Every structure is written in structure tokens, then in C-alpha cells.
Amino acid sequence: MGFDAIGTGLHPSFAQALETSMVCEIPFETLDDLSGKMPNLRQQMMRLMSGEIKGDQDMILLLSKKNAEERLAAFIYNLSRRFAQRGFSPREFRLTMTRGDIGNYLGLTVETISRLLGRFQKSGMLAVKGKYITIENSDLLAQLAGQARNVA
């Protein structure tokens, strides 16, 4: 977080913690100085920046080219992948965002999110219990999300 301010010194975006979190603020000048002395840190920063650019490109594609079903499937698929990368279950997890927040993020209404979750559950792709999601058919989710690989 914060790469968006490197060029202008201003943060056009914000982040809101959805769960108990810890934050460590590092002034850019300090980080820049350290990255000059530590090539591994510089490489990691470049990877993170590249990931931010890729994420932005993926979001532009998601919002401009995918229908509502594909957007929500991609959102759940990507959440699953992120949980797996952090050592958590990619198959069962809790949605920390409200359906309204998910809708805002995906450019959809809360009603559409709720309707699609019900449809995904009826199809056997997901089991939904309140904020808890269980991916029942990861191949179908990946296919609808436009991904070729299996998530669970």
C-alpha cells in the first residue's frame, strides 16, 4: 500500500482494515535509501509494484469485459488464491466484506451479489452460509472466472 503516492507524494486511494490488522509505516525516503543498499529489497519492491500494475490491469479487464456472473466468480476465485498463498484453506473461508462492499468493488448492486450467490449455490459451485463460503466445484468456478487452473 502506498505505491500510488511515489510520483506525486499524494495518496489518491485509501485502505480500510476488515479484520484486526497491524500496520508499519515506512517513510518513502527511508525505503528508497534501504532499497539502494539492499538489492533483494529493491527486487521485492519491484515485484510488489509489478503486482499492483497487474492487479489494476486485471480490474480494468474485469469491469469492462466481464458480465456480473464472471465478475463475482473472478472475485471469489481470486480470494481463494490469495487465501491459499497465505497458507489458509482455498476452499473454505469467510467473506470479510459485506455484500454491499463486494457490489461496490465489482460495480454491481447488493441484490445482484445476493442473487448470484444463490445461483452459484443452486448450481453446486458454492455453499454459502452467511459470510462463509465453501467452494464445492473449483473447476466450474475457475471456468466461470476465466481461469484455466483448479483452485482447490
HELIX and SHEET records of a PDB file:
HELIX    1   1 PHE A    3  ALA A    5  5                                   3    
HELIX    2   2 PHE A   28  LYS A   37  1                                  10    
HELIX    3   3 PRO A   39  LYS A   65  1                                  27    
HELIX    4   4 ALA A   68  GLN A   85  1                                  18    
HELIX    5   5 ARG A   99  LEU A  106  1                                   8    
HELIX    6   6 VAL A  110  LYS A  122  1                                  13    
HELIX    7   7 SER A  138  ALA A  145  1                                   8    
SHEET    1   A 3 GLU A  92  ARG A  94  0                                        
SHEET    2   A 3 TYR A 132  ILE A 135 -1                                        
SHEET    3   A 3 LEU A 126  LYS A 129 -1                                        
END                                                                             
